[in-house]
Amino acid sequence: MRCTTVVRIAVLALTALTFAGSARAVNDEIEALRRVDRRDFTDTEIVEGFLKLAFGAEASLGTPTDRIRKYDRPVRVYIENRGKPDRHGQVTDIISDIRSRMKDLDIAVTAERSEANAIIRLVQDRDFAQTMRQVYGRANTRKIQRAQDPQCLAGFSKDETFRILRADVILVVDAGEFTFFDCAYEEILQALGPINDDVSVPWSMFNDEVSKGFFGTYDQYLMNILYDPRIRPGMTRDEARAVLPAVLPDVRAFVARTNGLPN
């Protein structure tokens, strides 16, 4: 599944996916992928993947991408449903699942748009381009469409210290069940900061050649490292690398406990 990430001068990071999918067999398909999902990783595999995916961006339109980007406050998500089928409940479940698998991230759905610092728009495929223009403007939409042909998109704005201030996610609801879950997990997680994609990391959904439809063990390691308080917005690669030996044992213990793995 094709996924592309770009960052622009106005500090917007973007990711894109293309689609395919079907209905009822989706749960069986996702469960089959869960069963074969690799669950044991060396420290080196985790650290190298984190440094590849938490820094940089798959494509860049000017803003620096060599720093840690993350929220430093609770994330409140408003879901704006504009399409059918109604996937509001599925998105709520996905966010709850992400919250349950991340030790230091406070993320929840809010019914009040004014409280939100992340907006998820659920749209029909036919309305996707128009929604992009509404959210990102005509000029930026043309740049994105020239760079790739997205059918699913996430972006965030950050301040000068690389703290994420707001995220926007656009999900197409009528492109198939498996694709929706695969797209939703990846875009929501990438909107939290890890906007690079790298085909040399074969266990992560942040890889154009990998489709999952769930929050896999490897990505739980990466996201829990990112949101550990010792990993701060604005850190350089070397600064993050220096604290990883202290962070990794705590992350390993949490992921093991959450997933019933030997510690």
N, C-alpha and C positions, 0 to 999 in steps of 0.2 A: 504494500500500500504506500503510495507516494505521499511524503510529508516534507514541506519546505518551510524554513524559518528565515525571516528577515528582520532587520532592525533599522529604524529610520532616525533622522536627526531629531525629530520631536519626541524621541525616546519611546517609540512604540515598537514592540517586538511582536512578530507575527509568525504563525505557523499555519500550514495548509495540508489538507488531505484530499484524496480522491476516493471514489466509492465503488461498492458492490455489496450485495447481501441478500438474505432471504429471511423467512419468518420463523416458523415453529422450531426448526432444527437448530436455531441459534443457541438456545441454552445447552443443548447437547454438544454443540460445536465448541462453545466456550469451556464447558466442563472437560471435554476431551483435551483441550489445550492446557487447562489447569493441571491435569494429571501428568502431562509430560513436561510441564514447566520446570526448568532446572531450579534447584533450591539450595545447592551448596556452592559457595564461591570463596575463592581465596581472598585475603586482604588485598593483594596486588590487583586482582580483577576488579574489585569494588573501587579501590582508590583510582586506578587508571580510568575507569569508566566515569567516575564522578568528575574528574578533572577535564575529561573530554566533553562532557555534556553540560556541565554547569557553567563553563566559560565558552565564549565565542558564540557565533550564530551561523546557521547554514548559509545565509546570505546577509549582506549588510548594506544599508543605504547611508551610512555615515557615522552613526553614533558609536562610541566605544563599546566593545563587547567582551573585554578582557577582565571583567570584575564580577563578583558575586552579585546577583540580583535576586531579591526576595522581599516578601512582606515582613515588616517588623511589628505588626499589629494584628489583631483578629481580622479574619477575612469573612465578610458578610456578603452572601451571594443572592442576588435577586434574579429570578427566572422569569423571563418575558416570553410567554407562549404565543406565537403567531401562526402555528402550523398544525396540521393533522397528519398522522395520529398525535394525540396529546401525550408528550413524553415528559411532562413536568414531574410526575412521580418517579420515573426512571432516573432523571437527573438528580432528584432529591436523594434517592437511594445511592447513587454513585458518590455524591458528596459525603454522605454518611459513611460509606465504605472507606473513602479516602481518609476521613477524619479518624476512623477507628484504627487505621494502619499507620498513622503518623503521630509520634510521641509529643512533638512540640508545636504542632500547628493547630490553632483554634480556627476552624472553618465551619460555617453553618449557613443554611438558607434563611433568608429573612423575607417576610411578607411586605416589608416597607422599602420601596425603592430608595427613599432618602437615606436609609441606613446602610445602603450597599456600597462596597468598594470593589465589587466585581459584578458584572452583568452578563448573564447567559441568555442569548436570543435564540429561540427555537423557530425555525422558518421552513417554508416549503422550498424545494430546490429552485422553483421558478422565481422566487423572491430573493435568492441569495445575493446576486449582484447588486440589486437595489439596496439591500440592507448594508452591504459593504460600503456603498457610497454614503449612506446616511451616517455610518459610524466613523469611517476613515476619510471621507471626502472624495471627490471625483478624481483629483490628481493622484492621490495615493492609491486609490483603487486601480487606476490605469497602470501604475507602476507594478502593483502586485500581480495584476492579470498578465502583464507582459513578462514578468519573471516566472510565473507558473500559472496554472489554471485551477485555482483552489475551489473546493466545494465545501470547505469547513475551515474555520479561521479562529485564531486566538491572538490577542495582542495585549500588551500592558504598557502603561506609562510609568516612568520612574523619575525620582528627583536627582539632584546633583550628587547625592551620596549613594545612589543606586538602590534606594528603597522603592519597592513597587507601591505606587499610590492607587492605581486602578487597573483593572483588567476587563477586557471585553472579549467574549467568546460567541461565535456564531456557529450554530449546529444545524445541519439540514436533517429534518425528521423523516423524510419520505424516501430515503435512499437504501433502505434495508436494515433489518434488525442488527446483524452482526456488525455492519459498518457503523451504525449509530453508536453502539457501545465502544467499539474500537476507537472511533473518532472522539467520543465524549471523554473517555478516560485520558487519552493523550492530550487533547487540547486543554482540558481543565488543569491537568498537572503541569503542562508547559506554561500556562498562564501564571503559575506560581513561581516561575523563574528559570527552569532549565530549558532554554530555548534552542540549544544546538541539537542537531541530528548528526549521527555518525555511524556509518555502516560497519565500522570496525568493532562496534559493541553489539554482539549478536544476541544478547540476552535482554536488551532493553526495547521498549516500545518506541523510544526516541531514535528510531532507525527506520529509514524508508522501506527496508525490506522485511520488516517484522510487523505482524498483525496479531493482537492478543484479545482485546475485548474485556480485559480485566487488569487489575493492579498487581502485576507480578512481583515475585520476591525480590528480584534484582533491582527493580525500580523502587521498591520500598526501601532498600538500603540507600539508594541515591537520594531519595526525597527526605529521608530521615536525617541523613548527613547534612543536607542543605538547610534544614530547619532546626538543626541543633543550635542553641544560643551561642555556642562558641564559633560558629560560622556566621560572620557578620556581613551585612550588605557593604559592598565596596571593597571587600578583600581581594587582593591579587591572588594569582595561582600559587605563588610561593608562600604567601601568608596562610592560605587555606591548607596547603600541603603540610605546613609546620604543625598545625593543630590536629590533623587527621589521626595521628596515633592515639591521642587522648579521646577523640570523639568516637572512633570506630568500635571499641569494645562495648560502649553503652548502646550504640545503634544495633550492633549484633545481638545483644541481649534482648532488646525490645522486639526486633523482627523475629527472633527465635520464639519468644514467648507468644507473640501475636499469631504466629503461623504453626505453632506446635512443632518446632524444629529442635533438634539437639543443640545445646549451647556450648 
